[in-house]
Amino acid sequence: MTDTTQTQMTPPGGAKPRSPEFRLTADALRGLRQELFHDAFAYRPLPRMRVDGPITRRLPEGVREYAAWTPHAVTALCGLFAMFLASTTNNGSGTLSLVPGFLALLPVLLTLVRPVGAFWFSLAATPFAAVFSDSWGDWPWPPGAFVAHLVVLTVVALRTRPRTAAWMWVLTALYGMAAETVFGAGHYATNSVPLLFLSALSLLVVTVLHIRRAAEREVTAQLSVTAHERSKRTLLEERTTIARELHDVVAHHMSVVAIQAEAAPYRVENPPPELEQAFVTIRENAVAALTELRRVLGVVRAEDYEAPDAPQPTLADLEALLANVRDAGLSVEKVVTGAVRELPQGVELSAYRIVQEALSNALRHAPGATARVEIGYVLGGLGLRIVNGPAPATNLVKSTHGAGHGITGMRERVTMLDGEMTTGETDDGGYEVTVFLPVLVAEESG
């Protein structure tokens, strides 16, 4: 048998441990002090309303500027209504008759600049408003103070956190019970319960609005993060695809280097040993580079990737591509300008893929339209222009197939070759892709 001894942790200094109820009460009082007393009269002006909503955005420009002040106007109208009720039920004369009205109006207007302070002002002004009121059946909230305090609680709840509004509701209930108990004699009816019910209903609606706005902000943030991650994944996928395609091009050149380095000594009669050793070194480096290249391709290769049987396409294979596009329903023509010449295989492959992706986009987004592919062999590079017209007004349905990031792939290919690319809509509603791929003179001659 083993004896288990439980040791009760004692706080430093020998103080007795606090009970959970005590800690809960202390946290509640600390929250009350933080929410309602700390910077209670801080200056916090009510911001103007946004005018980009589904209704306000349809308003004329001049009216839209004034629509931004709608919350301020509604609050002021509620204050004037409370002032009117207070003025009709007061028993003062002369200047004193204006006091109840101002005691109802000022707290409501104060919510526009100092919301928490407006609550304290409204609570403190209520007993003074009751002195001037003729409505003995409405105790301890005269009609003007009733409406004013209800508006103050609603506006402050909209401008603060729900917990702050809950504390205000509790303090309002405590004031109502104290006023009914201590000063309720001689009053045949009280209205604290209707005020608490209406204010609770109002705070419930405001709390739901707060929760909905917080959820919308969270969803927006998540959508932004998701879109960013999707963009990064798309970029990596496109770069991986380009790396796999360029593997064949680079491997071909490295194989040629290895073969030529191995055969070069046999083309020279009695080559010096230094030359033979140099060619051996070149061949060994080429073979090592091919081995490392295959390892890199294994890293970037997807699980379902299948190596192509045919060599990578070039601009000479465009006719077959255009024939397939025409069979798919896109009327396309090709125009070639300049002196046609053989370009580096990487440039030709990228040019072919750019034309292929541009025509695929035209098939997806403008079915039944016409397209034009212009290829210009110019000094220092290759120019491409793929333009399609608008989709005809028929019952053709735009295709939803495809990854939806063809522009990203084209830009990556152009960037890899230090080229330039512009895209945009044409004047007739079509779309245009213009690309320039630079080619060094040394590469062209090689």
C-alpha positions in Angstrom: 0.0 0.0 0.0 1.1 3.5 -0.7 0.0 6.6 1.2 -0.8 9.6 -0.9 -0.6 13.0 0.8 -2.3 15.9 -0.8 -0.7 19.2 0.0 -2.8 22.4 -0.4 -1.0 25.1 -2.1 -0.7 28.2 0.0 -0.4 31.6 -1.6 2.8 33.5 -1.0 2.9 35.5 2.3 0.6 33.1 4.1 -2.6 34.5 2.7 -5.7 32.3 2.7 -6.7 30.9 -0.7 -9.6 32.7 -2.3 -12.8 30.9 -3.1 -14.0 30.6 -6.7 -17.0 32.8 -5.8 -14.7 35.5 -4.4 -12.6 35.4 -7.6 -15.7 35.6 -9.8 -17.0 38.6 -7.8 -13.6 40.3 -8.0 -13.4 39.8 -11.7 -16.9 41.2 -12.2 -16.2 44.3 -10.1 -12.9 44.7 -12.0 -14.8 44.5 -15.3 -17.4 47.0 -14.0 -14.7 49.5 -13.0 -12.9 49.0 -16.3 -16.0 49.3 -18.5 -17.9 52.2 -16.8 -15.5 54.2 -14.7 -12.2 54.1 -16.6 -12.2 57.0 -19.1 -15.9 57.2 -18.8 -16.0 60.7 -20.2 -13.4 60.1 -22.9 -14.0 61.9 -26.2 -15.2 59.4 -28.7 -17.1 61.1 -31.6 -19.6 59.0 -33.5 -18.2 58.2 -37.0 -20.1 58.9 -40.1 -22.0 56.0 -41.7 -20.5 54.2 -44.7 -22.3 55.0 -48.0 -21.2 52.0 -50.0 -24.1 49.8 -49.0 -26.6 48.3 -51.4 -29.0 51.2 -50.9 -26.8 54.2 -50.3 -24.6 53.5 -53.3 -27.6 54.2 -55.5 -28.2 57.6 -54.2 -27.0 60.7 -56.0 -23.6 62.0 -55.1 -24.9 65.1 -53.3 -27.5 63.1 -51.3 -24.9 60.5 -50.5 -22.8 63.0 -48.6 -25.7 63.9 -46.3 -26.7 60.3 -46.0 -23.5 59.7 -44.1 -24.9 61.7 -41.2 -28.0 59.5 -40.8 -27.0 58.1 -37.4 -26.4 61.6 -36.0 -29.8 62.8 -37.4 -31.7 59.8 -36.0 -30.1 60.2 -32.6 -30.9 64.0 -32.5 -34.5 63.3 -33.5 -34.9 60.8 -30.7 -33.5 63.4 -28.3 -36.0 66.0 -29.6 -38.9 63.5 -29.1 -37.8 62.9 -25.5 -37.5 66.6 -25.0 -41.1 67.1 -26.3 -42.5 64.5 -23.9 -40.6 66.0 -21.0 -41.9 69.5 -21.8 -45.5 68.4 -21.9 -45.5 66.7 -18.5 -43.6 69.2 -16.4 -45.0 71.4 -13.6 -42.5 74.2 -13.7 -43.1 77.7 -14.8 -40.9 80.2 -16.6 -37.3 79.2 -17.1 -37.8 76.1 -14.9 -40.2 74.7 -17.4 -37.3 74.2 -19.8 -35.3 72.1 -17.4 -37.0 68.7 -17.9 -36.7 69.1 -21.7 -33.0 69.8 -21.6 -32.4 67.0 -19.0 -34.0 64.6 -21.6 -32.2 66.1 -24.7 -28.7 66.5 -23.4 -28.0 62.8 -22.5 -29.1 61.7 -25.9 -26.9 64.3 -27.7 -24.0 63.4 -25.4 -24.0 59.8 -26.8 -22.6 61.3 -30.0 -19.3 62.3 -28.4 -19.1 60.6 -24.9 -21.2 57.5 -24.9 -20.4 56.1 -21.4 -20.6 59.6 -19.8 -24.0 60.0 -21.4 -25.3 57.0 -19.5 -24.1 58.4 -16.2 -25.6 61.8 -17.1 -28.9 60.3 -18.0 -29.0 58.2 -14.8 -28.2 61.2 -12.6 -30.7 63.5 -14.4 -33.6 61.2 -13.9 -34.5 62.1 -10.3 -34.2 65.8 -11.1 -36.6 65.3 -14.1 -39.0 63.4 -11.8 -39.2 66.5 -9.5 -40.6 68.6 -12.4 -42.9 66.0 -13.7 -46.7 66.0 -13.3 -47.1 62.4 -14.2 -47.3 60.7 -10.8 -48.3 57.4 -12.3 -44.9 57.2 -14.1 -42.4 56.6 -11.3 -39.4 56.6 -11.1 -39.1 57.3 -14.9 -41.0 60.3 -16.2 -42.0 60.0 -19.9 -39.1 62.2 -21.1 -36.5 60.4 -19.0 -38.0 57.1 -19.9 -37.5 57.7 -23.7 -34.2 59.4 -23.2 -32.7 56.6 -21.0 -33.9 53.9 -23.4 -32.3 55.8 -26.4 -29.1 56.3 -24.4 -28.9 52.6 -23.5 -29.5 51.6 -27.2 -27.0 54.0 -28.7 -24.3 53.3 -26.1 -24.8 49.5 -26.6 -24.2 50.1 -30.4 -21.1 52.1 -29.7 -19.5 49.8 -27.0 -19.2 46.2 -26.2 -22.3 44.1 -25.2 -20.7 43.6 -21.7 -20.7 47.3 -21.1 -24.4 47.5 -22.1 -25.1 44.6 -19.7 -23.5 46.5 -16.8 -25.6 49.6 -17.7 -28.8 47.6 -17.7 -27.9 46.1 -14.2 -27.3 49.6 -12.8 -30.5 50.8 -14.3 -32.4 48.0 -12.6 -30.7 48.8 -9.3 -31.6 52.4 -9.5 -35.2 51.5 -10.4 -35.6 49.2 -7.4 -33.9 51.7 -5.0 -36.2 54.5 -6.2 -39.3 52.4 -5.9 -38.4 51.2 -2.4 -37.2 54.4 -0.9 -39.2 57.1 -2.7 -42.1 55.1 -4.1 -44.7 56.1 -1.4 -47.5 58.1 -2.9 -47.1 56.7 -6.4 -49.8 54.3 -7.5 -47.8 52.9 -10.5 -44.2 52.2 -11.4 -42.6 51.8 -14.8 -39.2 50.3 -14.1 -40.3 46.9 -15.4 -41.5 48.2 -18.8 -38.2 50.1 -19.1 -36.1 47.1 -18.2 -38.1 44.9 -20.6 -37.8 47.3 -23.5 -34.1 48.0 -22.8 -33.4 44.3 -22.5 -35.1 43.7 -25.8 -33.1 46.5 -27.4 -29.8 45.3 -26.0 -30.6 41.8 -27.2 -31.1 43.1 -30.8 -27.9 45.1 -30.5 -25.9 42.1 -29.2 -27.1 40.0 -32.1 -25.9 42.8 -34.5 -22.5 42.9 -32.7 -22.2 39.1 -33.0 -23.1 39.2 -36.7 -20.6 42.0 -37.5 -17.9 40.1 -35.6 -18.8 36.9 -37.6 -18.7 38.9 -40.9 -15.3 40.4 -40.0 -14.0 36.9 -39.1 -15.4 35.4 -42.3 -13.9 38.2 -44.4 -10.5 37.7 -42.7 -10.7 34.0 -43.3 -11.6 34.5 -47.0 -8.7 36.9 -47.4 -6.3 34.4 -45.9 -7.8 31.6 -48.0 -7.5 33.7 -51.2 -3.9 34.5 -50.3 -3.0 30.8 -49.6 -4.8 29.8 -52.8 -2.8 32.3 -54.8 0.4 31.0 -53.3 -0.5 27.4 -54.0 -1.5 28.3 -57.6 1.9 30.1 -58.1 3.8 27.1 -56.8 1.8 24.7 -59.0 2.5 26.8 -62.0 6.2 27.0 -61.2 6.3 23.2 -60.7 4.6 22.7 -64.0 7.1 24.9 -65.7 10.0 23.1 -64.0 8.8 19.7 -65.2 8.4 21.0 -68.7 11.8 22.6 -68.8 13.4 19.5 -67.4 13.3 17.8 -70.9 14.8 20.9 -72.5 17.7 21.1 -70.1 18.2 17.4 -70.1 18.5 17.4 -73.8 21.1 20.0 -73.9 23.1 18.4 -71.1 23.0 15.1 -72.9 24.3 16.7 -76.1 27.1 18.2 -74.1 28.0 14.8 -72.6 27.9 13.1 -75.9 30.0 15.7 -77.7 32.5 15.8 -74.9 32.9 12.0 -75.2 33.2 12.0 -78.9 35.4 15.1 -79.3 38.8 13.4 -78.6 38.2 10.9 -81.4 37.9 13.7 -83.9 41.4 15.0 -83.3 44.5 13.0 -84.3 46.8 12.4 -81.4 45.1 14.8 -78.9 47.2 15.9 -76.0 46.5 14.3 -72.6 45.4 17.6 -71.1 42.7 18.0 -73.8 41.5 14.4 -73.3 41.3 15.0 -69.5 39.4 18.3 -70.1 36.8 16.5 -72.2 36.5 13.7 -69.6 35.9 16.3 -66.9 33.2 18.0 -69.1 31.5 14.7 -69.6 31.6 13.8 -65.9 30.1 17.2 -65.0 27.4 16.9 -67.6 26.4 13.4 -66.3 26.5 14.6 -62.7 24.3 17.6 -63.7 21.8 15.2 -65.4 21.7 13.0 -62.3 20.9 16.0 -60.0 18.4 17.3 -62.5 16.5 13.9 -62.3 16.6 14.2 -58.5 15.1 17.7 -58.6 12.4 16.5 -61.0 11.5 13.7 -58.5 11.0 16.3 -55.8 8.7 18.5 -57.8 6.8 15.7 -59.6 3.3 15.1 -58.4 2.1 11.7 -57.4 -0.1 11.4 -60.5 2.5 12.8 -62.9 3.3 10.9 -66.0 6.3 11.7 -68.1 5.3 12.7 -71.6 6.2 10.3 -74.4 6.6 13.0 -77.1 9.2 15.8 -76.9 8.1 19.2 -75.6 6.2 21.2 -78.2 7.6 24.3 -80.1 6.1 27.0 -82.3 6.3 24.5 -85.2 3.5 22.5 -83.6 1.1 25.5 -83.5 -0.9 24.3 -86.5 -2.0 21.2 -84.7 -3.0 23.2 -81.7 -5.0 25.7 -83.8 -6.7 22.8 -85.5 -7.8 21.4 -82.2 -9.1 24.8 -81.1 -11.1 25.2 -84.3 -12.7 21.8 -83.7 -13.7 23.0 -80.2 -15.7 25.9 -81.7 -13.3 28.8 -81.7 -12.6 30.4 -85.1 -8.9 31.3 -85.0 -6.4 32.6 -87.5 -2.6 32.8 -87.3 -0.4 35.7 -88.7 3.4 35.5 -88.7 5.6 38.5 -89.4 9.3 38.8 -89.6 12.0 36.3 -90.6 11.0 32.9 -89.2 14.0 31.4 -87.4 14.7 28.7 -84.8 14.8 30.1 -81.3 16.1 28.5 -78.1 13.9 25.5 -77.1 12.9 27.1 -73.8 11.6 30.2 -75.5 9.7 28.2 -78.1 8.2 26.0 -75.4 7.1 29.0 -73.3 5.7 30.8 -76.4 3.7 27.6 -77.3 2.3 27.3 -73.8 1.3 31.0 -73.6 -0.6 30.7 -76.9 -2.2 27.5 -75.7 -3.3 29.0 -72.4 -4.6 32.2 -74.0 -6.7 30.2 -76.5 -8.0 28.0 -73.7 -9.1 31.1 -71.8 -10.9 32.3 -74.9 -12.7 29.0 -75.2 -13.8 29.1 -71.6 -14.9 32.7 -71.3 -15.9 33.6 -74.9 -17.3 30.4 -76.6 -18.1 30.9 -80.2 -16.0 34.0 -80.6 -13.2 34.6 -83.1 -9.5 34.8 -82.2 -6.3 35.9 -83.8 -2.8 34.8 -83.0 0.0 37.1 -84.1 3.7 35.9 -84.0 6.3 38.5 -84.7 10.0 37.6 -85.1 11.7 40.8 -84.3 15.3 41.8 -83.6 16.2 40.7 -80.1 13.2 38.6 -79.4 9.8 37.2 -80.1 6.5 39.0 -80.0 3.1 37.4 -79.3 -0.4 38.8 -79.5 -3.4 36.7 -78.8 -6.7 38.6 -79.1 -10.3 37.3 -79.1 -13.5 39.0 -79.8 -16.6 39.1 -77.5 -18.8 36.1 -77.1 -21.7 36.1 -79.6 -25.2 36.8 -78.2 -26.3 33.1 -78.3 -27.3 30.5 -75.9 -23.7 29.2 -75.6 -22.8 28.6 -72.0 -19.4 29.6 -70.7 -17.3 26.7 -69.5 -16.5 26.4 -65.8 -13.7 23.9 -66.4 -10.1 24.8 -65.8 -8.1 25.8 -62.8 -8.8 29.5 -63.3 -5.3 30.7 -63.1 -4.0 30.7 -66.7 -2.9 34.3 -66.4 -0.7 33.4 -63.5 1.0 30.6 -65.5 1.6 32.9 -68.4 3.1 35.6 -66.2 5.4 33.1 -64.6 6.7 31.9 -68.0 7.3 35.5 -69.1 9.0 36.5 -65.9 11.3 33.4 -66.1 12.5 34.7 -69.5 12.8 38.4 -68.4 10.0 39.3 -70.8 7.1 41.7 -70.7 3.3 40.9 -70.7 0.2 43.0 -70.7 -3.4 41.9 -70.6 -6.7 43.6 -70.7 -10.1 44.0 -72.4 -10.4 45.4 -75.9 -12.7 48.2 -77.0 -15.2 45.8 -78.5 -15.5 43.7 -75.3 -12.9 41.0 -76.2 -9.6 40.2 -74.5 -6.0 40.7 -75.5 -2.7 39.2 -74.3 0.5 40.8 -75.5 3.9 39.2 -74.8 7.5 40.0 -75.7 10.1 37.3 -75.0 13.7 38.7 -75.3 16.3 36.5 -77.0 20.0 37.3 -76.8 21.9 37.5 -80.1 24.3 34.9 -78.8 21.5 32.5 -78.1 20.0 33.0 -81.6 23.3 32.4 -83.3 23.9 29.3 -81.1 
